[in-house]
Amino acid sequence: MKKDALAQVTDFDLRLLRVFKTVAEFGSFTAAESALGITRSAISLHMSDLEKRLGMRLCQRGRAGFALTDQGREVLRAGEAVLAAIEGFRTEVNQLHQSLRGDLNIGLMNNLVTQPRMRITDALKSIRQQSPGVRVNISMSTPGEIERGLLDGRLHVGAMPVITRLSGLDYCTLYEERSLLYCSSWHPLYAEAGNIELSDLRRFAAIAPSYRMSAEAIGLHQHLDCAATATDREGIAFLILTGEYIGFLPDHFAAAWVDKGLMSPLASNEMQFTVTLAAASRKGRRKNLIVDRFLEALVET
């Protein structure tokens, strides 16, 4: 491709950048169709237009699958910064009108929806009732990914367990979450779940989370023979339900299986720990009326 200098950035260029950003996030033209509301062939034309406009190949697509080129990754990074700056401008204008219009980007750790204290849900309801002009974007991520998203500005608010407080974030405590050790109804321990000696637990395969844990949780896992790992609580549940493993789950998340007789807690007096769940936002962030109202709603609930 001919590499001419980019003379100016037009509204059409911004539209193409948004298409490119969505395709990169979804990992293929096909997967991005529903999010963009346009056909795969239209996405392909937009991508070709952007590549011609910039004079460089942004991605490889074909039988080998979709992959960003080195230049594509750099353009994506720069494009995200441009789009974030535009959103920041819109947010500042909104402050002048005291109008809630724009994006609210929230990162959540998975399985919080079964938590009976529905503070996040209630706060989202409050924001929606205040203004239908707020576009809520929720992404499910690991705590580490949420922290990175808050610090680099991709996320406005994150909800996650607080293991180590980062100096660059402000925290608002939501509630305490209790986790218990569980086995499934197919596991040998199920029949004697209420009469387990801690020394007996080591005879059975257990699951260790691969995400960051509190010192209390690490100490309890040392009593177990951790023969498998999982990146999130849903993965732990999958392994427990095989009947081959035991593992810790939040009690609110496991409740549905316990009620159906498919899981039971083990040695619940000794094998339990709690973590503090908090809403976090970047310290010293630019004033954002939508984020401020959402955090206020969390406190009020």
KOLTI-884564 format. One record per atom (N, C-alpha, C): residue in three letters; x negated, z negated, y. Coordinates in steps of 0.2 Angstrom, whole numbers, plus 5000, padded with zeros to 4 digits. Last residue first. Layout:
ALAXZY...
***
This chain:
THR513747595015THR514047595009THR513847535005GLU512947595026GLU513647565027GLU513947555020VAL511747655022VAL511747585023VAL512447555024LEU512247785020LEU511947745014LEU511947675016ALA512547815033ALA513147815028ALA512847775022GLU511247825039GLU511747775041GLU512347765036LEU510847935032LEU510547875030LEU510947815033PHE511648035038PHE511648025030PHE511347955029ARG511348025051ARG512048005049ARG512047995042ASP509948075050ASP510148005053ASP510847985051VAL510148205045VAL509848155041VAL509948085044ILE510848255056ILE511148255050ILE510848205045LEU509948245067LEU510548205067LEU510948205060ASN508348205067ASN508748255064ASN509448215063LYS506748195074LYS507348175074LYS507848225072ARG505348215063ARG505648245069ARG506448215069ARG504648065056ARG504948135055ARG505248155062GLY504047945054GLY503847985060GLY504148055060LYS504147955036LYS503947915042LYS503747955048ARG505348045027ARG504648045030ARG504647995036SER506347935016SER506247985021SER505547985024ALA507247875002ALA506647885006ALA506647945010ALA508247754994ALA508247824997ALA507647825002ALA507847674978ALA507847674985ALA507947744988LEU507947554965LEU508047624967LEU508147624975THR506847454956THR507247464963THR507347534964VAL507047414939VAL506647454945VAL507147454951THR506947304925THR507247334931THR506847364936PHE506947304907PHE506647294914PHE507047324919GLN506947234891GLN507347264896GLN506847254903MET506847154878MET506647224879MET507047254885GLU507347024877GLU506647034878GLU506447104881ASN508747054875ASN508546994880ASN507747004882SER508947154867SER509047164874SER508847104878ALA508547214854ALA508147154857ALA508247154864LEU509247374858LEU508847334853LEU508447274857PRO510847454860PRO510247424862PRO509847374857SER511347594852SER511447524852SER510747504855MET512447744850MET511847714852MET511947634852LEU513647784846LEU513147824844LEU512447794846GLY514847724850GLY514547704844GLY513947744842LYS515347764862LYS515547804856LYS515247774850ASP514747674870ASP515447664870ASP515747704864VAL513447724870VAL513547654867VAL514347654866TRP513547844876TRP513447844869TRP513547774866ALA513847794889ALA514347834886ALA514247844878ALA512747714893ALA513347684891ALA513847724888ALA511547764897ALA511647764889ALA512347734888PHE511647754910PHE511547824907PHE511747824900HIS511647614913HIS512247654915HIS512247724912ASP510447574908ASP511047554904ASP511647594906PRO509047694906PRO509547654910PRO510147634907LEU508147674891LEU508547714895LEU508947664900PHE506747684879PHE507147644885PHE507547694889GLY506847714862GLY506647724868GLY507047694874ILE506447774845ILE506847724849ILE506447734856TYR506847904834TYR506447874839TYR506847814842GLU507647974825GLU506947964823GLU506547924828GLY508848004829GLY508847954824GLY508147934822THR509048094839THR508848124833THR508848074827LEU509348024851LEU509848044847LEU509648084840ILE508048004856ILE508347944853ILE508947974848LEU507848134861LEU507448104856LEU507748044852PHE508748144871PHE508748194866PHE508448164860ALA508348034880ALA509048034876ALA509048084870ILE507148084885ILE507148024880ILE507748024876GLY507748194892GLY507248204886GLY507248144882GLU508348114902GLU508748154897GLU508348174891ARG507248054909ARG507748014904ARG508148054900ASP505748164907ASP506348124911ASP506748094906THR504748204899THR504648204907THR505148174910ALA504148114885ALA504648154888ALA504548144896THR503248094869THR503348084877THR503948124879ALA502947994854ALA503248054858ALA503248044865ALA502547884849ALA502347944846ALA502648004849CYS502147724852CYS502347784856CYS502147844853ASP502647584846ASP502147644843ASP502447704847LEU502647444858LEU502947504854LEU502447554851HIS502247364867HIS502447334860HIS502647384855GLN501947434878GLN501347414874GLN501547384867HIS503147444884HIS502947494880HIS502347484876LEU503047324892LEU503547324887LEU503347384882GLY502047364902GLY501947304897GLY502447304891ILE502747464908ILE502147484904ILE501947424899ALA503747394915ALA503947444910ALA503347464905GLU502947314924GLU503347284919GLU503547334913ALA502347414931ALA501947374927ALA502347334922SER503347564931SER503147504934SER502647464929MET502747734929MET503147674927MET502847614930ARG502847914931ARG502547844933ARG503047784931TYR503248004916TYR503247994923TYR502947924924SER503248014902SER502648044905SER502648034913PRO503847874892PRO503947924898PRO503247954900ALA503747874875ALA503447854881ALA503547904887ILE504647824861ILE504547874866ILE504247844872ALA504147774844ALA504547764850ALA504347824855ALA504347744827ALA504147784832ALA504547774838PHE504147574820PHE504547634821PHE504347674827ARG503447464820ARG503447504814ARG503847564815ARG503647394831ARG503047434831ARG503047474825LEU504747304829LEU504847364833LEU504247414832ASP504347184823ASP504647244819ASP504647304823SER503947104833SER503447134829SER503747184825LEU505247064839LEU504847114842LEU504247144838GLU506547074827GLU505947034829GLU505547084833ILE508347084829ILE507647124828ILE507147074831ASN509747084828ASN509247034825ASN508647064824GLY510547184833GLY510547114837GLY510047064834ALA510347284825ALA510147294832ALA510147224835GLU510447324811GLU510247254813GLU510047254820ALA510947454811ALA511347404808ALA511147334810TYR509847524818TYR510547514821TYR510947464818LEU508647544812LEU508747484815LEU509447474818PRO508647674807PRO508647614802PRO508747554805HIS509747784816HIS509147754815HIS509147694810TRP510947834819TRP510647864813TRP509947824811SER511347784831SER511747764825SER511447784818SER509847764840SER510447794838SER510747764832CYS509147634851CYS509147674845CYS509747704844TYR508447574866TYR508947594862TYR508747634856LEU508047454878LEU507747494873LEU508347504868LEU508647474895LEU508647434889LEU508247484884SER508547454913SER508447494907SER508347444901ARG509347434928ARG509147404922ARG509047454916GLU509047454945GLU509247484939GLU508947454933GLU509647394961GLU509247384955GLU509547424949TYR509947494975TYR510147454970TYR509547444965LEU509347544988LEU510047564986LEU510247514981THR508247525002THR508447504995THR509147514994CYS507447645010CYS508047605011CYS508247585004TYR505847675017TYR506247665011TYR506847625013ASP504747805023ASP505147745025ASP505647735019LEU503047855020LEU503747865019LEU504147795021GLY501647845020GLY502047905024GLY502747905024SER501347755011SER501247735018SER501647785023LEU502347724997LEU501847765001LEU501847755008ARG502447604985ARG502747624991ARG502147664995THR502747634968THR502247614973THR502447644980ILE504047634963ILE503547604959ILE502947584964VAL505647654965VAL505047634969VAL504547594965PRO506647794959PRO506347724958PRO505747714963MET507547884972MET507047884966MET506847804965ALA507948014983ALA508247944980ALA507847944973GLY507548074999GLY507448074992GLY507648014989VAL507848195012VAL507948125009VAL507848135002HIS507248315015HIS507448275021HIS507448195018LEU505948425009LEU506548375008LEU506648335014ARG504948485014ARG505448525011ARG506048485010GLY503948405020GLY504448425024GLY505048475021ASP502948345013ASP502748415016ASP503348445020LEU503548225010LEU502948225014LEU502748295017LEU504548265002LEU504648225008LEU504148235012GLY503948324991GLY504348364995GLY504548335002ARG503148224986ARG502848284989ARG503248324993GLU504248144981GLU503748114986GLU503448174989ILE504748234971ILE505148214977ILE504748184983GLU503748234962GLU503948294966GLU504348284972GLY503748104958GLY503148124961GLY503348194965PRO505048094952PRO504848054958PRO504248084961THR505648254948THR505348194946THR505148154952SER507248324953SER506548324952SER506248254949MET508548424958MET508348364953MET507648374952SER509148454974SER508748474969SER508548414965ILE510448504985ILE510248444980ILE509748484975ASN510948535000ASN510548564995ASN510248504991VAL512348555010VAL511948505006VAL511648545001ARG512648605026ARG512548635020ARG512048585016VAL513848565038VAL513248535034VAL513248565028GLY515148595043GLY514548635044GLY513948615041PRO516048505041PRO516048545035PRO515448595037SER515848335045SER515748405047SER515648445041GLN516348215040GLN516148215047GLN516048295050GLN516448245027GLN517048225031GLN516948235038ARG515148255023ARG515648315022ARG516248305027ILE514648125025ILE514448185029ILE514848245029SER515448055016SER515548045023SER515248095027LYS515048105004LYS515748115006LYS515848105013LEU513748065004LEU513848135004LEU514548145006ALA514047925003ALA513647945009ALA513748025009ASP514547924990ASP514947904995ASP514647925002THR513447964982THR514048004982THR514447984988ILE512547854985ILE512347924987ILE513047964987ARG513347744979ARG513147744987ARG512947814989MET514047704968MET514047774970MET513847774977ARG513647614955ARG513647604962ARG513547664966PRO513547664942PRO514247644945PRO514247634952GLN512647814938GLN512547744941GLN513247724944THR512747934934THR513147894930THR513047824933VAL511848004943VAL512648014944VAL513047964940LEU510547994940LEU510847944944LEU511547954945ASN510048094932ASN510448044928ASN510647984933ASN508448134940ASN509048144936ASN509348084933MET508148094957MET507948094950MET508548104946LEU508348214971LEU508648154966LEU508248154960GLY508248264987GLY507948264980GLY508148204977ILE509148364999ILE509048294995ILE508748304989ASN509348435014ASN508948445008ASN508848375005LEU510448495024LEU510248425022LEU509948435015ASP510548615037ASP510448595030ASP510248525029GLY511948635049GLY511248645046GLY511248615039ARG512748535061ARG512748595058ARG512048605055LEU513548425069LEU513248425063LEU513248495060SER513148405086SER513548435081SER513148435075GLN512648365099GLN512948315094GLN513348345089HIS512048465106HIS512848475105HIS513148415101LEU510748435104LEU511048435111LEU511848435111GLN510648435091GLN510548375094GLN510848375101ASN510648575088ASN511148535086ASN511248465090VAL509348605093VAL509948625097VAL510548585095GLU508648545082GLU508548515089GLU509148545093THR509048625071THR509248555071THR509148525078ARG508548745075ARG509248745075ARG509448675075PHE507148715073PHE507448735080PHE508248725080GLY507148695060GLY506948635064GLY507248655071GLU507448815055GLU507848765054GLU507748705058ILE506248875059ILE506848905062ILE507448845061ALA505348805052ALA505248805059ALA505948825062ALA505648855039ALA505748785041ALA505748765048LEU505348985040LEU506048965039LEU506148895041VAL503948965041VAL504349005046VAL505048985046ALA503648905029ALA503448875035ALA503848905041GLU503949005020GLU504348945020GLU504248905026GLY503049105024GLY503749115025GLY504149055025ALA501849045019ALA501949055026ALA502649065028ARG502149045005ARG501948985009ARG502048985016LEU502349175003LEU502849135002LEU502749065005VAL501049225006VAL501649245010VAL502249205009GLU500349164995GLU500149155002GLU500749175007ARG500949224984ARG500949154985ARG500849134992GLY500649364987GLY501349344986GLY501449264987GLN499249364985GLN499549374991GLN500249354992ASP499349344971ASP498949294975ASP499249304982THR501049374965THR500349394966THR499949344970LEU502149294954LEU501949314961LEU501149334961ALA503049374941ALA502549334943ALA502349354950PHE504149414927PHE504049404935PHE503449354936GLY503749514913GLY504049464917GLY503949464924ALA503349624906ALA502949564906ALA503249504909ARG504149724910ARG504249694904ARG503849634903GLY504249674928GLY504249724922GLY504349684916ARG503349634942ARG503949634939ARG504049684934GLN502349544953GLN502349584947GLN503049584944CYS502449534971CYS502549504964CYS502449564959LEU501949584983LEU502049514983LEU502149484976ARG500749694989ARG501149684984ARG501249604983MET500949745007MET500549715001MET501049704995GLY501549775019GLY500949815017GLY500549785011LEU502649725025LEU502049685025LEU501449725023ARG503549825022ARG503449795029ARG502849765030LYS503449845009LYS503249895013LYS503149875020GLU503949715005GLU503249735003GLU502949795007LEU505249725010LEU504749675012LEU504049695011ASP505749835002ASP505749835009ASP505249785012SER505649774989SER505249834991SER505149844998MET506649674991MET505949654989MET505449714991HIS507749754993HIS507549704998HIS506849684997LEU507849814980LEU507749854987LEU507449814992SER508049704972SER507449744971SER507349794977ILE509349664977ILE508749624977ILE508049664977ALA510049774973ALA510049764980ALA509449714981SER509949754959SER509649814962SER509549814969ARG510649634957ARG509949644955ARG509549704959THR511749604971THR511549634964THR510849634963ILE512149444979ILE512049514979ILE511749544972GLY512149314980GLY512749344980GLY512649424981LEU511049224978LEU511049264984LEU511749304985ALA511449164966ALA511249124972ALA511249164979SER511649264957SER512149224959SER512049184965GLU510249324957GLU510849364959GLU511449314961ALA509149254952ALA509349244959ALA509949284961ALA509049294939ALA509249234940ALA509449214947THR508549434941THR509249414938THR509449344940PHE507349414947PHE507849444951PHE508549434948SER506549254945SER506749324943SER507249354947GLY506349124950GLY505849154945GLY506049224942PHE506949054959PHE507349054953PHE506849094948GLU505949054969GLU506248984967GLU506548994960ALA505849184972ALA505249144969ALA505449084966VAL507049224976VAL506849254970VAL506249214967THR507049144988THR507549124983THR507349154976LYS506049204995LYS506049134994LYS506449114988PHE506649334997PHE505949324993PHE505949254991VAL507749315005VAL507849334998VAL507149324994ARG507049265016ARG507449215013ARG507649245006LEU506349385020LEU505949325018LEU506349275014LEU507449465024LEU507049485018LEU506649425015ARG507849395035ARG508249395030ARG507849415023LEU506649415043LEU506849345041LEU507349345035ASP506749545045ASP506149515041ASP506349445039PHE507849555053PHE507849585046PHE507349555042ASP507449495064ASP507949465060ASP507949485053THR505649525064THR506349535066THR506849495062VAL504049505071VAL504549475065VAL505249485068GLN502849635074GLN503349585076GLN503749565070ALA501849705068ALA501849695075ALA502349645078LEU500649685056LEU501349665057LEU501449655065ALA499549815053ALA499649755056ALA500349745057ASP499549905037ASP499649905044ASP499749835047LYS499049945023LYS499049875026LYS499049885034LYS499850045011LYS499450045018LYS499549975021MET499650004994MET500050005000MET499650005006
***
